[in-house]
Amino acid sequence: MVQIYTWAYQDWKTITKETLATIVGLPDGITADDYKTITAEAYVIKKAELTPNI
C-alpha cells in the first residue's frame, strides 16, 4: 500500500502531503515512518489534533 501512496505523491502528483497526513495512523492508512519515506519530511501532528473537543 505504501508503494501506491509513494507513486501517487512522487510520480503521479495526485495526492498532497496534507492528504497523506490525514491517513497516518488509520487502520488502513500509513505510519509516521511511511509518511517520512514518501515525502522525505517528518510527520508532525497538527496542534488542533492535540486539543480535545469539549
C-alpha positions in Angstrom: 0.0 0.0 0.0 2.8 2.4 0.8 4.2 1.9 -2.7 0.8 3.2 -4.2 0.9 6.3 -2.0 4.5 6.8 -3.0 3.6 6.7 -6.7 0.6 9.0 -6.1 2.7 11.6 -4.3 6.0 11.5 -6.1 5.2 10.4 -9.6 1.5 11.0 -10.3 1.1 14.1 -8.2 -2.5 13.0 -7.4 -2.1 13.2 -3.6 -0.8 16.0 -1.4 1.2 16.0 1.9 -1.9 17.3 3.6 -3.9 14.4 2.3 -1.2 11.9 3.3 -1.2 13.4 6.8 -4.9 12.6 7.2 -4.3 8.8 6.8 -1.3 8.5 9.2 -2.3 6.2 12.0 -5.5 4.9 10.5 -6.1 1.1 10.4 -5.8 1.0 6.6 -3.5 4.0 6.5 0.2 4.6 6.8 2.6 5.1 9.7 4.6 8.2 10.5 7.7 6.4 9.2 5.9 5.7 5.9 5.0 9.4 5.7 8.6 10.3 6.0 9.6 7.7 3.4 7.1 9.1 1.0 7.5 12.8 1.5 11.1 13.0 2.9 9.7 15.1 5.7 8.9 14.1 9.3 5.3 13.7 10.2 4.2 16.4 12.6 0.9 16.3 14.5 -1.1 19.5 14.0 -1.8 21.4 17.2 -5.6 21.1 16.5 -5.3 17.3 16.7 -3.8 17.6 20.2 -6.7 19.5 21.8 -9.8 17.5 22.8 -13.2 18.5 21.7 -15.2 19.6 24.8 
